Amino acid sequence: MADSNVQSAEAGGRLTIDLQAISDNYTDIAARTAPAACAAVLKADAYGTGLEPVAATLWAAGARTFFVALLCEARRLRNLLPQAEIFVLNGLFAECSEAYDAYDLRPVLGSLDEIERWRAYCARIDRPLPAALHVDTGMNRLGVSPAEAINLAEGRDELGFPLVLVMSHLACADDPGHPLTARQLEDFRAVAALFPDVRASLANSAAALGDNALHFDMVRPGIALYGGRARRDVAPLRPVVRLDLRIAQIREVHEGGTIGYGAVQTARRPSRIAILAAGYADGIPRLAGSSDARRGAEVAIAGRRCPLVGRISMDLMTVDITDLPDDAVRPGDWATLIGEGIGVDNLAAHAQTIGYEVLTSLGPRFHRRWK
Ligand SMILES: *Cc1c(COP(=O)(O)O)cnc(C)c1O
């Protein structure tokens, strides 16, 4: 088991990342999507689970193609995996072509400007370097328009570098039957047909776990690898992350006493409150807190579910443990915020957000272990 630099004894929380579960999830998705190739999306530090250990795990599981968002992430990945095919999703920023070349990275070109930048760089060094083309089929975010893609296909001889991937991204794949998915699929099919010798890729996790028609030559799962829910109608794969928070203190609150900032929660009975040593500065969503008007998230302590009470502070949170047996828990014990049947998506739902945001927000003050 690899360890982070924050010592376990000093940490307010312990984050345990199950690399075997990531490997199993990869194998599972690859089997469901074969014969399409299964790439892996490792942006944002592998969704908060640790770029290096996760990349090594996925390489061992058979992944050969990886997507990151930014050059800084791609460099780290290249240093670890000299043989991998690495695509950079956010495209090609000005004055970065040389770095892409030096690290053998493939920009996902998402505008005519970026295409021109790559073409000019390849011309200058007199080497045609491979790149991917992002086509916007409905996100209105990154990518050339389908009309621009048609022009590019017609002028392919003058492009000046080889395209090795044509891709697009779905806006609503998590919502089965959403009409935009069918429209994006139709547009992407038409574009992919213009580049018959180039690999095509459309599917994120939600689409990879859905209709085969969305798989094309390569799928690009992210969240499903990390145990998050990708779509409403498919259960998450194996959970990957467990988060235990230290119980710093246990104290009594009299009936009518209020707990924490804003005094938004009042004890309705003499209560025992556990004080946990982590808060929103650690990426725990503040909206998951509780008040008299609204029930917040729960933690598991000694095998039982206990509700958060009051607001979540920067470095602390408070839990009602009145219903636990007196000797069930002591200061220094641990409360589980993610794990013991509580998924990242359960926590996210209490905070009006998504598992992606919970995972990628988990902060550096936790002690991290990879098993
Ligand atoms: C993040 C991302 C993915 C992976 O999405 P998940 O929903 O996490 O599977 C795939 N493709 C692109 C372009 C992305 O930005």
The ligand as a Tripos MOL2 file, in Angstrom:
@<TRIPOS>MOLECULE
LIG
   15    15     1     0     0
SMALL
NO_CHARGES

@<TRIPOS>ATOM
      1 C1        -14.3210   14.1380  -18.8360 C.3       1 LIG1
      2 C2        -14.5250   13.6560  -20.2070 C.ar      1 LIG1
      3 C3        -14.8250   12.3110  -20.4530 C.ar      1 LIG1
      4 C4        -15.1260   11.3260  -19.3520 C.3       1 LIG1
      5 O1        -16.4210   11.6070  -18.8640 O.3       1 LIG1
      6 P1        -17.0890   10.6980  -17.7160 P.3       1 LIG1
      7 O2        -18.4770   11.2060  -17.6570 O.co2     1 LIG1
      8 O3        -16.3260   10.9830  -16.4730 O.co2     1 LIG1
      9 O4        -16.9700    9.3000  -18.1380 O.co2     1 LIG1
     10 C5        -14.8760   11.8920  -21.7690 C.ar      1 LIG1
     11 N1        -14.6740   12.7600  -22.7870 N.ar      1 LIG1
     12 C6        -14.4150   14.0810  -22.5800 C.ar      1 LIG1
     13 C7        -14.2300   14.9810  -23.7480 C.3       1 LIG1
     14 C8        -14.3490   14.5680  -21.2980 C.ar      1 LIG1
     15 O5        -14.1160   15.8690  -21.0870 O.3       1 LIG1
@<TRIPOS>BOND
     1     1     2 1
     2     2     3 ar
     3     2    14 ar
     4     3     4 1
     5     3    10 ar
     6     4     5 1
     7     5     6 1
     8     6     7 2
     9     6     8 1
    10     6     9 1
    11    10    11 ar
    12    11    12 ar
    13    12    13 1
    14    12    14 ar
    15    14    15 1
@<TRIPOS>SUBSTRUCTURE
     1 LIG1         1 GROUP 0 **** ****
